[in-house]
Amino acid sequence: MQWLSRTIAVVIVMVGPGLVGAALDRHWGSSFWTPAGFLLGMALATTALVALAQKLAPPGRGKPLPFDNDDDDEPPASDEPKM
């Protein structure tokens, strides 16, 4: 349930300014506020996602992340002698 509430909050932050901009454009008869609101919403949502990722990610404490080694590029070793 916690992820659902965080996802909804980020979506509201992303879409909300665009919807407010659309309402302002309808009220004033302009076409500036809708795109400006959606751009602002994308910037705010990106900032919120980065902050959320930093909060939820475990600290690395200078250690590399435990990704698989790049040994997959090498062919498997064969037991046959080379001539």
C-alpha positions as CSV (number, residue, x, y, z in Angstrom):
1,M,0.0,0.0,0.0
2,Q,2.9,2.3,0.7
3,W,4.1,2.1,-3.0
4,L,0.6,2.8,-4.2
5,S,0.4,6.0,-2.2
6,R,3.9,7.1,-3.3
7,T,3.1,6.4,-7.0
8,I,-0.2,8.3,-6.8
9,A,1.6,11.3,-5.1
10,V,4.2,11.4,-7.9
11,V,1.5,11.2,-10.6
12,I,-0.4,14.1,-9.0
13,V,2.8,16.1,-8.8
14,M,3.4,15.4,-12.5
15,V,-0.1,16.0,-13.9
16,G,-1.4,18.5,-11.4
17,P,0.4,21.6,-12.8
18,G,-0.6,20.7,-16.3
19,L,-4.3,20.5,-15.4
20,V,-4.0,23.8,-13.5
21,G,-2.4,25.3,-16.6
22,A,-5.2,23.9,-18.8
23,A,-7.8,25.6,-16.5
24,L,-5.9,28.9,-16.7
25,D,-5.7,28.6,-20.5
26,R,-9.4,28.1,-20.7
27,H,-10.1,31.0,-18.4
28,W,-7.8,33.5,-20.1
29,G,-8.1,32.1,-23.7
30,S,-4.3,31.5,-24.0
31,S,-2.3,28.5,-24.9
32,F,0.8,29.1,-22.8
33,W,0.0,27.7,-19.4
34,T,-0.8,24.1,-20.3
35,P,2.6,23.2,-21.8
36,A,4.3,25.3,-19.1
37,G,2.4,23.4,-16.4
38,F,3.2,20.0,-17.8
39,L,6.9,20.9,-18.1
40,L,6.9,22.1,-14.5
41,G,5.1,18.9,-13.5
42,M,7.7,16.7,-15.2
43,A,10.5,18.7,-13.5
44,L,8.9,18.4,-10.1
45,A,8.1,14.7,-10.5
46,T,11.7,14.0,-11.6
47,T,12.9,15.8,-8.5
48,A,10.5,13.9,-6.3
49,L,11.5,10.5,-7.8
50,V,15.2,11.2,-7.3
51,A,14.5,12.2,-3.7
52,L,12.4,9.1,-3.2
53,A,15.1,6.9,-4.7
54,Q,17.8,8.4,-2.5
55,K,15.6,7.9,0.6
56,L,14.8,4.3,-0.2
57,A,18.1,3.1,-1.6
58,P,20.4,1.5,0.9
59,P,23.7,3.4,1.4
60,G,26.6,1.9,-0.5
61,R,29.2,2.9,2.0
62,G,31.8,3.1,-0.8
63,K,31.2,-0.5,-1.9
64,P,30.4,-1.3,-5.6
65,L,26.9,-2.5,-6.4
66,P,26.5,-6.3,-6.5
67,F,26.0,-6.6,-10.2
68,D,26.9,-9.7,-12.1
69,N,30.4,-9.9,-13.4
70,D,31.1,-9.2,-17.0
71,D,32.2,-12.8,-17.5
72,D,29.3,-13.5,-19.7
73,D,31.2,-12.1,-22.7
74,E,33.8,-14.8,-22.5
75,P,33.0,-18.2,-24.2
76,P,32.8,-21.1,-21.8
77,A,36.1,-22.9,-21.1
78,S,36.5,-26.2,-22.9
79,D,38.3,-29.2,-21.6
80,E,39.6,-30.1,-25.0
81,P,43.4,-29.5,-25.6
82,K,44.3,-26.9,-28.1
83,M,46.4,-27.9,-31.1
